[in-house]
Amino acid sequence: SGKGSQHPFGAMNLPQTPTVAQIGISVELLESLAQQTPVASAAVSSVDSFTEFTQKMLDNFYNFASSFAVTQAQMTPNPSEAFIPANVVLKWYENFQRRLTQNPLFWKT
């Protein structure tokens, strides 16, 4: 929902109860789709494919890393594992996004 944060994934609040989601899929004939009018607000992306890929990759990494988040109460000591605070990953993500926006080829230098 993005509560309390400008980040696309919202605040890092872990849900206290399971959340249920339902997805619907509609299978249509191509002929009926061709007769429909496109959404007025739909627009072709002006972002190049590399930038789009990079943004999707960042989103995927952040979602993956966040899926392992636990509260401090849920943590069990394990000397063989390293702990990386979620806010560090979020800060890296935001910095990378900012740098990508400023210069999509910054990583080549």
C-alpha positions in Angstrom: 0.0 0.0 0.0 3.0 2.3 0.3 2.0 3.6 3.7 4.5 6.1 5.2 7.1 5.7 2.5 8.0 7.0 -1.0 9.4 3.6 -1.8 7.5 1.6 -4.4 7.2 -1.3 -1.9 5.9 0.7 1.0 7.1 0.6 4.5 8.9 -2.5 5.7 6.2 -3.6 8.1 5.7 -7.3 8.3 2.1 -8.4 8.2 0.8 -9.8 11.5 -1.7 -12.1 9.8 -1.6 -13.9 6.5 -2.9 -12.0 3.5 -5.1 -13.6 0.8 -5.0 -12.5 -2.8 -7.1 -13.6 -5.7 -6.1 -13.3 -9.3 -8.5 -13.7 -12.2 -7.5 -14.6 -15.8 -9.7 -14.1 -18.8 -9.0 -15.9 -22.0 -10.4 -14.1 -25.0 -10.4 -14.6 -28.8 -8.0 -12.4 -30.7 -10.9 -11.1 -32.8 -12.7 -9.8 -29.7 -9.6 -8.2 -28.4 -9.0 -6.4 -31.7 -12.5 -4.8 -31.3 -11.8 -3.4 -27.9 -10.5 0.1 -27.5 -7.2 0.6 -25.6 -7.2 2.4 -22.3 -6.9 6.1 -22.8 -4.1 6.5 -20.3 -2.0 3.7 -21.8 1.2 4.9 -23.3 4.2 3.3 -24.9 7.2 3.3 -22.5 9.8 5.9 -23.3 12.4 4.0 -21.2 15.0 2.1 -23.1 15.0 -1.7 -22.7 18.2 -1.8 -20.6 16.9 0.7 -18.1 13.6 -1.1 -18.0 15.4 -4.4 -17.4 17.6 -2.9 -14.7 14.6 -1.5 -12.9 12.8 -4.8 -13.0 15.9 -6.6 -11.8 16.2 -4.2 -8.9 12.5 -4.7 -8.0 13.0 -8.5 -8.2 16.1 -8.4 -6.0 14.4 -6.2 -3.4 11.3 -8.4 -3.3 13.4 -11.6 -3.0 15.6 -10.2 -0.2 12.6 -8.8 1.6 10.8 -12.1 1.5 13.4 -13.3 4.1 12.8 -10.5 6.5 12.1 -11.4 10.1 11.6 -9.4 13.2 14.3 -9.3 15.9 12.0 -11.4 18.1 11.9 -14.1 15.4 15.7 -14.2 14.9 17.7 -17.1 16.3 21.4 -16.8 16.8 23.4 -18.6 14.1 27.1 -17.8 14.0 27.4 -19.1 10.4 24.9 -16.6 8.9 25.5 -12.9 8.3 22.8 -10.4 9.0 22.1 -7.5 6.6 19.6 -5.0 7.9 16.7 -4.5 5.4 17.2 -0.7 5.5 20.7 -1.3 4.1 19.3 -3.1 1.1 16.6 -0.4 0.7 19.2 2.3 0.8 21.3 0.5 -1.9 18.2 0.1 -4.0 17.2 3.8 -3.7 20.8 4.9 -4.5 21.0 2.6 -7.5 17.6 3.9 -8.8 18.7 7.5 -8.4 22.0 6.9 -10.2 20.3 5.0 -13.0 17.9 7.9 -13.5 20.7 10.4 -13.6 22.9 8.3 -16.0 21.7 4.9 -17.3 25.3 3.9 -18.1 26.9 4.9 -14.8 27.8 1.3 -14.1 30.2 1.2 -17.0 32.6 3.8 -15.4 
